[in-house]
């Protein structure tokens, strides 16, 4: 077995700064993302769901979820529940 050489880093130290967590807030345009939202309810059982949406809509959804600090699946869950409620009210 051969001895491995230590990895080279730009600063010459053995720590890899690329692996350090980023503590800065996410900035999107003029908006700054808040801390991640904490769910007040127990995690619900989820089933896989897939669909195709407009790429620009997907991009806007990702940005808005990042700024609001929520997961995309929670935003989709909320939107689908709202759509069903509105549809049933007709």
Gaussian input, Z-matrix of N, CA and C with variables (Angstrom, degrees):
# hf/3-21g

backbone

0 1
 N
 C     1     B1
 C     2     B2     1     A1
 N     3     B3     2     A2     1     D1
 C     4     B4     3     A3     2     D2
 C     5     B5     4     A4     3     D3
 N     6     B6     5     A5     4     D4
 C     7     B7     6     A6     5     D5
 C     8     B8     7     A7     6     D6
 N     9     B9     8     A8     7     D7
 C    10    B10     9     A9     8     D8
 C    11    B11    10    A10     9     D9
 N    12    B12    11    A11    10    D10
 C    13    B13    12    A12    11    D11
 C    14    B14    13    A13    12    D12
 N    15    B15    14    A14    13    D13
 C    16    B16    15    A15    14    D14
 C    17    B17    16    A16    15    D15
 N    18    B18    17    A17    16    D16
 C    19    B19    18    A18    17    D17
 C    20    B20    19    A19    18    D18
 N    21    B21    20    A20    19    D19
 C    22    B22    21    A21    20    D20
 C    23    B23    22    A22    21    D21
 N    24    B24    23    A23    22    D22
 C    25    B25    24    A24    23    D23
 C    26    B26    25    A25    24    D24
 N    27    B27    26    A26    25    D25
 C    28    B28    27    A27    26    D26
 C    29    B29    28    A28    27    D27
 N    30    B30    29    A29    28    D28
 C    31    B31    30    A30    29    D29
 C    32    B32    31    A31    30    D30
 N    33    B33    32    A32    31    D31
 C    34    B34    33    A33    32    D32
 C    35    B35    34    A34    33    D33
 N    36    B36    35    A35    34    D34
 C    37    B37    36    A36    35    D35
 C    38    B38    37    A37    36    D36
 N    39    B39    38    A38    37    D37
 C    40    B40    39    A39    38    D38
 C    41    B41    40    A40    39    D39
 N    42    B42    41    A41    40    D40
 C    43    B43    42    A42    41    D41
 C    44    B44    43    A43    42    D42
 N    45    B45    44    A44    43    D43
 C    46    B46    45    A45    44    D44
 C    47    B47    46    A46    45    D45
 N    48    B48    47    A47    46    D46
 C    49    B49    48    A48    47    D47
 C    50    B50    49    A49    48    D48
 N    51    B51    50    A50    49    D49
 C    52    B52    51    A51    50    D50
 C    53    B53    52    A52    51    D51
 N    54    B54    53    A53    52    D52
 C    55    B55    54    A54    53    D53
 C    56    B56    55    A55    54    D54
 N    57    B57    56    A56    55    D55
 C    58    B58    57    A57    56    D56
 C    59    B59    58    A58    57    D57
 N    60    B60    59    A59    58    D58
 C    61    B61    60    A60    59    D59
 C    62    B62    61    A61    60    D60
 N    63    B63    62    A62    61    D61
 C    64    B64    63    A63    62    D62
 C    65    B65    64    A64    63    D63
 N    66    B66    65    A65    64    D64
 C    67    B67    66    A66    65    D65
 C    68    B68    67    A67    66    D66
 N    69    B69    68    A68    67    D67
 C    70    B70    69    A69    68    D68
 C    71    B71    70    A70    69    D69
 N    72    B72    71    A71    70    D70
 C    73    B73    72    A72    71    D71
 C    74    B74    73    A73    72    D72
 N    75    B75    74    A74    73    D73
 C    76    B76    75    A75    74    D74
 C    77    B77    76    A76    75    D75
 N    78    B78    77    A77    76    D76
 C    79    B79    78    A78    77    D77
 C    80    B80    79    A79    78    D78
 N    81    B81    80    A80    79    D79
 C    82    B82    81    A81    80    D80
 C    83    B83    82    A82    81    D81
 N    84    B84    83    A83    82    D82
 C    85    B85    84    A84    83    D83
 C    86    B86    85    A85    84    D84
 N    87    B87    86    A86    85    D85
 C    88    B88    87    A87    86    D86
 C    89    B89    88    A88    87    D87
 N    90    B90    89    A89    88    D88
 C    91    B91    90    A90    89    D89
 C    92    B92    91    A91    90    D90
 N    93    B93    92    A92    91    D91
 C    94    B94    93    A93    92    D92
 C    95    B95    94    A94    93    D93
 N    96    B96    95    A95    94    D94
 C    97    B97    96    A96    95    D95
 C    98    B98    97    A97    96    D96
 N    99    B99    98    A98    97    D97
 C   100   B100    99    A99    98    D98
 C   101   B101   100   A100    99    D99
 N   102   B102   101   A101   100   D100
 C   103   B103   102   A102   101   D101
 C   104   B104   103   A103   102   D102
 N   105   B105   104   A104   103   D103
 C   106   B106   105   A105   104   D104
 C   107   B107   106   A106   105   D105
 N   108   B108   107   A107   106   D106
 C   109   B109   108   A108   107   D107
 C   110   B110   109   A109   108   D108
 N   111   B111   110   A110   109   D109
 C   112   B112   111   A111   110   D110
 C   113   B113   112   A112   111   D111
 N   114   B114   113   A113   112   D112
 C   115   B115   114   A114   113   D113
 C   116   B116   115   A115   114   D114
 N   117   B117   116   A116   115   D115
 C   118   B118   117   A117   116   D116
 C   119   B119   118   A118   117   D117
 N   120   B120   119   A119   118   D118
 C   121   B121   120   A120   119   D119
 C   122   B122   121   A121   120   D120
 N   123   B123   122   A122   121   D121
 C   124   B124   123   A123   122   D122
 C   125   B125   124   A124   123   D123
 N   126   B126   125   A125   124   D124
 C   127   B127   126   A126   125   D125
 C   128   B128   127   A127   126   D126
 N   129   B129   128   A128   127   D127
 C   130   B130   129   A129   128   D128
 C   131   B131   130   A130   129   D129
 N   132   B132   131   A131   130   D130
 C   133   B133   132   A132   131   D131
 C   134   B134   133   A133   132   D132
 N   135   B135   134   A134   133   D133
 C   136   B136   135   A135   134   D134
 C   137   B137   136   A136   135   D135
 N   138   B138   137   A137   136   D136
 C   139   B139   138   A138   137   D137
 C   140   B140   139   A139   138   D138
 N   141   B141   140   A140   139   D139
 C   142   B142   141   A141   140   D140
 C   143   B143   142   A142   141   D141
 N   144   B144   143   A143   142   D142
 C   145   B145   144   A144   143   D143
 C   146   B146   145   A145   144   D144
 N   147   B147   146   A146   145   D145
 C   148   B148   147   A147   146   D146
 C   149   B149   148   A148   147   D147
 N   150   B150   149   A149   148   D148
 C   151   B151   150   A150   149   D149
 C   152   B152   151   A151   150   D150
 N   153   B153   152   A152   151   D151
 C   154   B154   153   A153   152   D152
 C   155   B155   154   A154   153   D153
 N   156   B156   155   A155   154   D154
 C   157   B157   156   A156   155   D155
 C   158   B158   157   A157   156   D156
 N   159   B159   158   A158   157   D157
 C   160   B160   159   A159   158   D158
 C   161   B161   160   A160   159   D159
 N   162   B162   161   A161   160   D160
 C   163   B163   162   A162   161   D161
 C   164   B164   163   A163   162   D162
 N   165   B165   164   A164   163   D163
 C   166   B166   165   A165   164   D164
 C   167   B167   166   A166   165   D165
 N   168   B168   167   A167   166   D166
 C   169   B169   168   A168   167   D167
 C   170   B170   169   A169   168   D168
 N   171   B171   170   A170   169   D169
 C   172   B172   171   A171   170   D170
 C   173   B173   172   A172   171   D171
 N   174   B174   173   A173   172   D172
 C   175   B175   174   A174   173   D173
 C   176   B176   175   A175   174   D174
 N   177   B177   176   A176   175   D175
 C   178   B178   177   A177   176   D176
 C   179   B179   178   A178   177   D177
 N   180   B180   179   A179   178   D178
 C   181   B181   180   A180   179   D179
 C   182   B182   181   A181   180   D180
 N   183   B183   182   A182   181   D181
 C   184   B184   183   A183   182   D182
 C   185   B185   184   A184   183   D183
 N   186   B186   185   A185   184   D184
 C   187   B187   186   A186   185   D185
 C   188   B188   187   A187   186   D186
 N   189   B189   188   A188   187   D187
 C   190   B190   189   A189   188   D188
 C   191   B191   190   A190   189   D189
 N   192   B192   191   A191   190   D190
 C   193   B193   192   A192   191   D191
 C   194   B194   193   A193   192   D192
 N   195   B195   194   A194   193   D193
 C   196   B196   195   A195   194   D194
 C   197   B197   196   A196   195   D195
 N   198   B198   197   A197   196   D196
 C   199   B199   198   A198   197   D197
 C   200   B200   199   A199   198   D198
 N   201   B201   200   A200   199   D199
 C   202   B202   201   A201   200   D200
 C   203   B203   202   A202   201   D201
 N   204   B204   203   A203   202   D202
 C   205   B205   204   A204   203   D203
 C   206   B206   205   A205   204   D204
 N   207   B207   206   A206   205   D205
 C   208   B208   207   A207   206   D206
 C   209   B209   208   A208   207   D207
 N   210   B210   209   A209   208   D208
 C   211   B211   210   A210   209   D209
 C   212   B212   211   A211   210   D210
 N   213   B213   212   A212   211   D211
 C   214   B214   213   A213   212   D212
 C   215   B215   214   A214   213   D213
 N   216   B216   215   A215   214   D214
 C   217   B217   216   A216   215   D215
 C   218   B218   217   A217   216   D216
 N   219   B219   218   A218   217   D217
 C   220   B220   219   A219   218   D218
 C   221   B221   220   A220   219   D219
 N   222   B222   221   A221   220   D220
 C   223   B223   222   A222   221   D221
 C   224   B224   223   A223   222   D222
 N   225   B225   224   A224   223   D223
 C   226   B226   225   A225   224   D224
 C   227   B227   226   A226   225   D225
 N   228   B228   227   A227   226   D226
 C   229   B229   228   A228   227   D227
 C   230   B230   229   A229   228   D228
 N   231   B231   230   A230   229   D229
 C   232   B232   231   A231   230   D230
 C   233   B233   232   A232   231   D231
 N   234   B234   233   A233   232   D232
 C   235   B235   234   A234   233   D233
 C   236   B236   235   A235   234   D234
 N   237   B237   236   A236   235   D235
 C   238   B238   237   A237   236   D236
 C   239   B239   238   A238   237   D237
 N   240   B240   239   A239   238   D238
 C   241   B241   240   A240   239   D239
 C   242   B242   241   A241   240   D240
 N   243   B243   242   A242   241   D241
 C   244   B244   243   A243   242   D242
 C   245   B245   244   A244   243   D243
 N   246   B246   245   A245   244   D244
 C   247   B247   246   A246   245   D245
 C   248   B248   247   A247   246   D246
 N   249   B249   248   A248   247   D247
 C   250   B250   249   A249   248   D248
 C   251   B251   250   A250   249   D249
 N   252   B252   251   A251   250   D250
 C   253   B253   252   A252   251   D251
 C   254   B254   253   A253   252   D252
 N   255   B255   254   A254   253   D253
 C   256   B256   255   A255   254   D254
 C   257   B257   256   A256   255   D255
 N   258   B258   257   A257   256   D256
 C   259   B259   258   A258   257   D257
 C   260   B260   259   A259   258   D258
 N   261   B261   260   A260   259   D259
 C   262   B262   261   A261   260   D260
 C   263   B263   262   A262   261   D261
 N   264   B264   263   A263   262   D262
 C   265   B265   264   A264   263   D263
 C   266   B266   265   A265   264   D264
 N   267   B267   266   A266   265   D265
 C   268   B268   267   A267   266   D266
 C   269   B269   268   A268   267   D267

   B1=1.4384
   B2=1.5290
   B3=1.3280
   B4=1.4548
   B5=1.5196
   B6=1.3120
   B7=1.4579
   B8=1.5178
   B9=1.3001
   B10=1.4582
   B11=1.5114
   B12=1.3253
   B13=1.4558
   B14=1.5245
   B15=1.3200
   B16=1.4638
   B17=1.5201
   B18=1.3169
   B19=1.4598
   B20=1.5151
   B21=1.3113
   B22=1.4529
   B23=1.5203
   B24=1.3084
   B25=1.4614
   B26=1.5193
   B27=1.3370
   B28=1.4607
   B29=1.5257
   B30=1.3214
   B31=1.4587
   B32=1.5235
   B33=1.3082
   B34=1.4489
   B35=1.5209
   B36=1.3455
   B37=1.4625
   B38=1.5151
   B39=1.3071
   B40=1.4573
   B41=1.5269
   B42=1.3289
   B43=1.4628
   B44=1.5216
   B45=1.3128
   B46=1.4487
   B47=1.5256
   B48=1.3381
   B49=1.4538
   B50=1.5208
   B51=1.3114
   B52=1.4538
   B53=1.5225
   B54=1.3295
   B55=1.4495
   B56=1.5282
   B57=1.3098
   B58=1.4578
   B59=1.5265
   B60=1.3548
   B61=1.4629
   B62=1.5215
   B63=1.3123
   B64=1.4558
   B65=1.5195
   B66=1.3200
   B67=1.4667
   B68=1.5239
   B69=1.3454
   B70=1.4559
   B71=1.5209
   B72=1.3368
   B73=1.4591
   B74=1.5242
   B75=1.3237
   B76=1.4544
   B77=1.5186
   B78=1.3269
   B79=1.4588
   B80=1.5165
   B81=1.3435
   B82=1.4504
   B83=1.5135
   B84=1.3364
   B85=1.4603
   B86=1.5169
   B87=1.3307
   B88=1.4612
   B89=1.5189
   B90=1.3250
   B91=1.4647
   B92=1.5243
   B93=1.3235
   B94=1.4629
   B95=1.5184
   B96=1.3212
   B97=1.4596
   B98=1.5133
   B99=1.3202
   B100=1.4536
   B101=1.5123
   B102=1.3248
   B103=1.4643
   B104=1.5286
   B105=1.3203
   B106=1.4550
   B107=1.5193
   B108=1.3216
   B109=1.4572
   B110=1.5271
   B111=1.3166
   B112=1.4523
   B113=1.5244
   B114=1.3097
   B115=1.4508
   B116=1.5228
   B117=1.3357
   B118=1.4610
   B119=1.5222
   B120=1.3233
   B121=1.4506
   B122=1.5279
   B123=1.3205
   B124=1.4605
   B125=1.5238
   B126=1.3284
   B127=1.4637
   B128=1.5244
   B129=1.3231
   B130=1.4570
   B131=1.5161
   B132=1.3144
   B133=1.4532
   B134=1.5211
   B135=1.2927
   B136=1.4637
   B137=1.5169
   B138=1.3140
   B139=1.4667
   B140=1.5198
   B141=1.3181
   B142=1.4637
   B143=1.5324
   B144=1.3169
   B145=1.4658
   B146=1.5150
   B147=1.3027
   B148=1.4610
   B149=1.5107
   B150=1.3070
   B151=1.4456
   B152=1.5210
   B153=1.3131
   B154=1.4570
   B155=1.5187
   B156=1.3386
   B157=1.4601
   B158=1.5181
   B159=1.3140
   B160=1.4635
   B161=1.5316
   B162=1.3292
   B163=1.4688
   B164=1.5297
   B165=1.3310
   B166=1.4647
   B167=1.5236
   B168=1.3298
   B169=1.4639
   B170=1.5201
   B171=1.3244
   B172=1.4632
   B173=1.5297
   B174=1.3289
   B175=1.4587
   B176=1.5283
   B177=1.3358
   B178=1.4632
   B179=1.5287
   B180=1.3272
   B181=1.4618
   B182=1.5221
   B183=1.3318
   B184=1.4659
   B185=1.5266
   B186=1.3320
   B187=1.4670
   B188=1.5179
   B189=1.3403
   B190=1.4606
   B191=1.5289
   B192=1.3203
   B193=1.4628
   B194=1.5272
   B195=1.3210
   B196=1.4661
   B197=1.5236
   B198=1.3288
   B199=1.4622
   B200=1.5273
   B201=1.3368
   B202=1.4661
   B203=1.5271
   B204=1.3341
   B205=1.4577
   B206=1.5201
   B207=1.3398
   B208=1.4611
   B209=1.5187
   B210=1.3157
   B211=1.4520
   B212=1.5244
   B213=1.3171
   B214=1.4606
   B215=1.5229
   B216=1.3074
   B217=1.4651
   B218=1.5244
   B219=1.3416
   B220=1.4611
   B221=1.5234
   B222=1.3325
   B223=1.4642
   B224=1.5261
   B225=1.3266
   B226=1.4603
   B227=1.5224
   B228=1.3225
   B229=1.4624
   B230=1.5307
   B231=1.3306
   B232=1.4573
   B233=1.5384
   B234=1.3218
   B235=1.4583
   B236=1.5261
   B237=1.3298
   B238=1.4635
   B239=1.5279
   B240=1.3335
   B241=1.4768
   B242=1.5252
   B243=1.3347
   B244=1.4560
   B245=1.5252
   B246=1.3195
   B247=1.4632
   B248=1.5247
   B249=1.3398
   B250=1.4667
   B251=1.5272
   B252=1.3222
   B253=1.4647
   B254=1.5252
   B255=1.3326
   B256=1.4557
   B257=1.5225
   B258=1.3156
   B259=1.4588
   B260=1.5264
   B261=1.3292
   B262=1.4622
   B263=1.5340
   B264=1.3327
   B265=1.4631
   B266=1.5265
   B267=1.3229
   B268=1.4643
   B269=1.5025
   A1=108.49
   A2=115.62
   A3=119.78
   A4=110.56
   A5=115.07
   A6=119.97
   A7=109.39
   A8=115.82
   A9=120.34
   A10=110.20
   A11=114.00
   A12=119.20
   A13=108.69
   A14=118.58
   A15=119.99
   A16=109.95
   A17=115.53
   A18=120.17
   A19=110.72
   A20=115.06
   A21=120.58
   A22=108.79
   A23=116.55
   A24=121.98
   A25=107.82
   A26=117.48
   A27=119.85
   A28=113.51
   A29=116.73
   A30=118.80
   A31=112.35
   A32=116.12
   A33=119.68
   A34=112.48
   A35=118.17
   A36=120.48
   A37=109.31
   A38=116.60
   A39=120.02
   A40=112.07
   A41=118.54
   A42=121.25
   A43=109.80
   A44=116.60
   A45=121.36
   A46=108.46
   A47=118.66
   A48=120.35
   A49=113.13
   A50=118.36
   A51=120.50
   A52=111.55
   A53=117.39
   A54=120.88
   A55=112.68
   A56=117.95
   A57=120.86
   A58=109.01
   A59=117.80
   A60=119.19
   A61=111.76
   A62=115.46
   A63=121.56
   A64=108.47
   A65=118.30
   A66=122.62
   A67=112.49
   A68=117.77
   A69=120.80
   A70=110.22
   A71=115.74
   A72=121.46
   A73=109.80
   A74=116.87
   A75=122.38
   A76=108.83
   A77=117.47
   A78=122.44
   A79=108.67
   A80=115.36
   A81=121.96
   A82=106.41
   A83=117.39
   A84=120.69
   A85=109.44
   A86=116.96
   A87=121.45
   A88=112.25
   A89=117.75
   A90=121.72
   A91=110.52
   A92=115.14
   A93=122.04
   A94=107.25
   A95=116.70
   A96=121.15
   A97=110.51
   A98=114.96
   A99=121.43
   A100=109.87
   A101=116.50
   A102=119.10
   A103=109.72
   A104=118.31
   A105=120.36
   A106=110.95
   A107=116.15
   A108=121.02
   A109=109.51
   A110=115.82
   A111=121.42
   A112=108.46
   A113=116.96
   A114=121.22
   A115=109.29
   A116=116.31
   A117=120.57
   A118=111.84
   A119=117.33
   A120=119.96
   A121=110.66
   A122=114.66
   A123=119.74
   A124=108.79
   A125=117.73
   A126=119.70
   A127=110.74
   A128=115.69
   A129=120.99
   A130=109.87
   A131=115.22
   A132=119.31
   A133=107.44
   A134=117.20
   A135=122.13
   A136=109.72
   A137=114.34
   A138=120.71
   A139=107.78
   A140=118.36
   A141=120.50
   A142=110.40
   A143=115.68
   A144=121.86
   A145=106.90
   A146=115.98
   A147=119.45
   A148=110.46
   A149=115.72
   A150=121.35
   A151=108.72
   A152=116.12
   A153=121.41
   A154=108.32
   A155=116.23
   A156=120.75
   A157=109.32
   A158=114.96
   A159=121.66
   A160=109.48
   A161=118.82
   A162=121.09
   A163=113.66
   A164=117.46
   A165=119.81
   A166=111.03
   A167=117.49
   A168=121.27
   A169=110.00
   A170=116.38
   A171=120.87
   A172=111.34
   A173=115.71
   A174=120.42
   A175=110.48
   A176=116.57
   A177=120.66
   A178=110.82
   A179=117.33
   A180=121.66
   A181=110.88
   A182=117.36
   A183=121.08
   A184=111.23
   A185=116.22
   A186=120.16
   A187=110.26
   A188=117.16
   A189=120.11
   A190=111.38
   A191=117.57
   A192=120.63
   A193=110.80
   A194=116.97
   A195=120.48
   A196=110.63
   A197=116.76
   A198=120.84
   A199=110.53
   A200=117.16
   A201=121.37
   A202=112.26
   A203=116.83
   A204=120.45
   A205=112.98
   A206=117.12
   A207=120.38
   A208=109.39
   A209=115.44
   A210=120.32
   A211=109.88
   A212=116.05
   A213=121.21
   A214=110.17
   A215=117.87
   A216=119.40
   A217=111.67
   A218=117.94
   A219=120.34
   A220=111.27
   A221=117.47
   A222=120.92
   A223=110.51
   A224=116.97
   A225=120.65
   A226=110.92
   A227=116.84
   A228=121.34
   A229=109.91
   A230=116.48
   A231=121.71
   A232=110.97
   A233=117.37
   A234=120.97
   A235=111.76
   A236=116.88
   A237=119.88
   A238=111.25
   A239=116.78
   A240=119.74
   A241=110.34
   A242=117.50
   A243=121.20
   A244=110.49
   A245=117.50
   A246=121.23
   A247=110.53
   A248=116.76
   A249=120.64
   A250=110.26
   A251=117.36
   A252=121.34
   A253=110.90
   A254=117.28
   A255=121.36
   A256=111.47
   A257=116.80
   A258=121.44
   A259=109.90
   A260=118.09
   A261=122.25
   A262=112.09
   A263=117.34
   A264=121.37
   A265=111.65
   A266=118.23
   A267=121.13
   A268=112.45
   D1=135.83
   D2=-178.45
   D3=-93.77
   D4=151.25
   D5=176.56
   D6=-80.61
   D7=134.83
   D8=179.07
   D9=-84.40
   D10=144.90
   D11=175.06
   D12=-83.20
   D13=149.57
   D14=176.23
   D15=-65.47
   D16=147.83
   D17=179.36
   D18=-67.77
   D19=146.05
   D20=176.36
   D21=-87.31
   D22=138.99
   D23=175.89
   D24=-125.83
   D25=156.22
   D26=-178.87
   D27=-57.45
   D28=-35.98
   D29=-177.72
   D30=-87.51
   D31=-9.17
   D32=-178.99
   D33=87.56
   D34=-7.65
   D35=178.41
   D36=-83.64
   D37=166.26
   D38=-178.84
   D39=-84.02
   D40=-17.13
   D41=179.02
   D42=-76.83
   D43=144.46
   D44=179.44
   D45=-104.76
   D46=107.53
   D47=-177.61
   D48=-65.97
   D49=-18.73
   D50=178.72
   D51=-68.03
   D52=-21.96
   D53=-178.91
   D54=-92.19
   D55=-3.18
   D56=179.06
   D57=-76.55
   D58=140.49
   D59=-179.96
   D60=-66.66
   D61=145.10
   D62=178.41
   D63=-86.54
   D64=116.44
   D65=-176.51
   D66=-95.41
   D67=-1.19
   D68=-179.03
   D69=-77.44
   D70=151.00
   D71=176.72
   D72=-73.94
   D73=143.86
   D74=178.01
   D75=-70.95
   D76=129.41
   D77=178.50
   D78=-113.53
   D79=127.61
   D80=177.28
   D81=-127.68
   D82=106.42
   D83=-174.59
   D84=63.19
   D85=-126.43
   D86=177.38
   D87=-90.41
   D88=-11.46
   D89=-176.96
   D90=-85.84
   D91=147.10
   D92=176.14
   D93=-119.87
   D94=129.69
   D95=-177.90
   D96=-68.01
   D97=142.29
   D98=175.59
   D99=-84.34
   D100=-179.83
   D101=176.92
   D102=-68.09
   D103=156.87
   D104=-179.78
   D105=-57.51
   D106=138.51
   D107=179.62
   D108=-72.20
   D109=140.36
   D110=176.93
   D111=-96.63
   D112=128.62
   D113=-179.55
   D114=-75.15
   D115=134.94
   D116=-179.38
   D117=-86.70
   D118=-10.60
   D119=-178.80
   D120=-113.64
   D121=161.95
   D122=178.85
   D123=-66.65
   D124=146.03
   D125=-179.95
   D126=-59.92
   D127=128.21
   D128=179.21
   D129=-82.44
   D130=153.20
   D131=174.73
   D132=-68.00
   D133=134.85
   D134=-177.65
   D135=-120.58
   D136=150.53
   D137=176.69
   D138=-115.51
   D139=153.08
   D140=178.85
   D141=-62.85
   D142=142.60
   D143=179.61
   D144=-146.47
   D145=127.56
   D146=-179.93
   D147=-134.92
   D148=146.64
   D149=178.99
   D150=-160.17
   D151=169.64
   D152=177.08
   D153=-110.40
   D154=129.77
   D155=177.63
   D156=-128.64
   D157=164.91
   D158=178.61
   D159=-57.61
   D160=134.05
   D161=-178.98
   D162=-57.81
   D163=-37.46
   D164=179.22
   D165=-68.15
   D166=-37.19
   D167=176.79
   D168=-64.83
   D169=-40.90
   D170=178.10
   D171=-62.59
   D172=-43.18
   D173=179.44
   D174=-63.20
   D175=-45.02
   D176=179.47
   D177=-63.36
   D178=-40.17
   D179=177.43
   D180=-61.19
   D181=-45.88
   D182=-179.75
   D183=-61.27
   D184=-43.77
   D185=-178.86
   D186=-65.63
   D187=-46.91
   D188=-178.28
   D189=-63.37
   D190=-39.05
   D191=177.85
   D192=-65.34
   D193=-39.26
   D194=178.38
   D195=-64.56
   D196=-43.59
   D197=-179.40
   D198=-66.19
   D199=-40.97
   D200=-179.29
   D201=-77.07
   D202=-17.62
   D203=-179.86
   D204=77.43
   D205=30.63
   D206=178.26
   D207=-120.58
   D208=161.45
   D209=178.02
   D210=-82.18
   D211=151.02
   D212=-179.46
   D213=-59.15
   D214=-40.58
   D215=-178.26
   D216=-63.29
   D217=-33.27
   D218=176.98
   D219=-70.34
   D220=-38.28
   D221=177.03
   D222=-65.46
   D223=-42.09
   D224=178.03
   D225=-65.07
   D226=-40.77
   D227=178.00
   D228=-59.17
   D229=-46.89
   D230=179.65
   D231=-63.34
   D232=-44.71
   D233=-178.99
   D234=-64.70
   D235=-42.01
   D236=179.92
   D237=-67.00
   D238=-40.26
   D239=177.67
   D240=-63.25
   D241=-40.54
   D242=178.73
   D243=-65.23
   D244=-41.96
   D245=179.55
   D246=-63.01
   D247=-43.51
   D248=179.40
   D249=-63.82
   D250=-43.21
   D251=177.97
   D252=-59.86
   D253=-46.07
   D254=179.15
   D255=-65.51
   D256=-38.24
   D257=-178.45
   D258=-68.33
   D259=-40.22
   D260=179.71
   D261=-70.24
   D262=-23.45
   D263=-179.03
   D264=-75.52
   D265=-14.51
   D266=-177.74
   D267=-72.11

